[in-house]
């Protein structure tokens, strides 16, 4: 029986666009973020609808996942 191989993924939170960039540039495979009304980090979240779209595009352009 062949052993199952696991692929690990580093997922990092991002409370702002700058933090998302840092996470990706320092090796995150994917990032998660949300607008303040739908985020557990609502008090420190600096995203709005326009910035979240920009962040998703940035992550995808770097071949990373965004959640």
N, C-alpha and C positions, 0 to 999 in steps of 0.2 A: 504494500500500500504506500503510495506516494504521500510525503508530508505536505500539508497545506502551507503555502507561503503567505505571509501577512505583509501587507504594505501599510506602513504607518503614515499618518498624515498629521502635520502640525497645523492646528487651527488656532487663530489668535483673534481676540476681540479688538474692535476699533471704535473709539468714541469720537474720533474726528478724522478728517481726510488725512491730515499729517500722520496720525498714529497708524492709519491703514497703510500708508506708504512705508513707514518704518517697519511694520510687521512683515510686509512683502519683501522689502529689500534685505531684511535680516533673516529670511529663510522660511517664512510661513508658507505652507502649501495652499491655505485658504484663510479667509478672514470672515468675520461676521459683524454686522452692523445693522442699525435700524434707525428710523426717525424717532425722536424723543417719545412720542405717544405710544410707541410699540417697542420700547427698549427698557431693559432692566437697569440701564445706566442713564435714565432720563435726566437726572440732575447735571450730569457732566457730558451729555451728548451734544455735539455741535453740528449734527447733520440736519439738513432739510431735504425736501424732495429733489431739488436740483443737485445738491452735493452728493446725495446717495447714488444718483444715476451716474455722476462723474466718477464716483468711487468704484462702482461696479464695472464701468468701462475701463478704468485704470487696471483693476485686477485682471479682467479678461484679456486686456492687451499684454499683460505679463504672463499669460497662460496660467493664471491662478483662479481658484474658485472664490466666489463670494456668496455668502449665505445671508 
